[in-house]
Amino acid sequence: MCIINISLAVFNLLPVPPLDGSRIFNIFLPEKYYFAIMRYERYIMFALFAVLWLGWLNVPLRFLQNAVWSFLVWSTGYVEIILSALL
């Protein structure tokens, strides 16, 4: 379940307009660029589905998922050390 959750989080944070990552990215854009991108949001969504279907994002997404997983394993490693010292 953790791997699926990390995969969905990484995918959802991509800065592509139908996803939540684009909302964060668009905060830093000037208004005219924001509205220009939002005008083509539905076409970008179809392009995103095509790219996913063709598998072109498999390697970059897998790299990001592994990076997040490694960070989580590293950042929570102290819990195992504390528990082994207590038991």
Summary of the structure (lengths in Angstrom):
residues: 87
radius of gyration: 17.9
end to end distance: 27.3
largest distance: 60.0
contacts: 189
relative contact order: 0.12
helix: 79%
strand: 0%
